[in-house]
């Protein structure tokens, strides 16, 4: 599903963000990406989204070599990937239903499909009764659930979660992780970048650890492995 082959990224300031990284993530896996700030996690994600290109090496996603995607086709490629952020990134002038529906309108889904799909997804994340609420009327956990609903409404094959529990209390974070687990069980490949040691240790999923641009550990059912 995701393959990095000897990927190196050197920025203009001569900093090595990634150095000769090779990794395979199979379809349907749930993988944690861990490491200290500045280790290379953000560059890893930006490359998957084709926001930046590697200096050397090859990245293949769902059988497609990203180097072969023309710039004009990048938005269409990104539609296959759901993205969840730490800061939610909801549109404040839209209610819950409209925020999720917006993701479908972007891909030119029909009004009929939107009316059918959005309520289903809001039910999956436990927000059926909040569909008229605006982001500022929701708790942090509820906002993150809206963000999740928006990320999965178009049935992406890959879901990238960048510190999705970073702004949440432990109990709310646990609820988000249970949702992510359910999404993964339904067949979506999940890559989650996080500093949340307790979550990583409790989930016992595959852990890829990055340090100074290099993969220093790749363990099935691993733990966080860093001391804060």
LINKAPE-V924174 format. One record per run of one state. SS is the DSSP state (2 for helix, 1 for strand, 0 for the rest). FROM is the first residue (numbers start at 1). TO is the last residue. If there is no record, write none. Layout:
SS;FROM;TO
SS;FROM;TO
//
This chain:
0;1;1
1;2;10
0;11;15
1;16;25
0;26;29
1;30;34
0;35;40
2;41;48
0;49;55
1;56;61
0;62;63
1;64;65
2;66;68
0;69;70
2;71;78
0;79;80
1;81;85
0;86;94
1;95;95
2;96;106
0;107;110
2;111;124
0;125;127
2;128;130
0;131;133
1;134;134
2;135;137
0;138;139
2;140;152
0;153;157
1;158;162
0;163;169
2;170;185
0;186;188
1;189;193
0;194;196
2;197;203
0;204;205
1;206;211
0;212;213
1;214;219
0;220;228
//
